[in-house]
Amino acid sequence: MTRYNDGRMASPAELAGLQKEAWRISEEMAACIEGLSRQAVRRERRSP
């Protein structure tokens, strides 16, 4: 089993929830990075 920093044990259900949340956040971050990359490319193309 996995422990929290304060010593409590994390249940398999809690771990699954945390894993799902981490995946959601990583997907959001990937989408943001992709958007920023596209923005940078557009700016680069406009610059003389």
C-alpha positions, 0 to 999 in steps of 0.5 A: 500500500501507499502512504500519504506524507502524514502516514495515512494509508491510501486505498486502491480507490484513492490511488486510482482517483489520484492517477485519473486526476494526474492524467487529466492534468497532464492532458491539459498541460499538453493541450496548453503547450501545443497551443503555445507552440502554435502561437509561437510559430504564427508569431515567427511567421509574421516577423520580418 
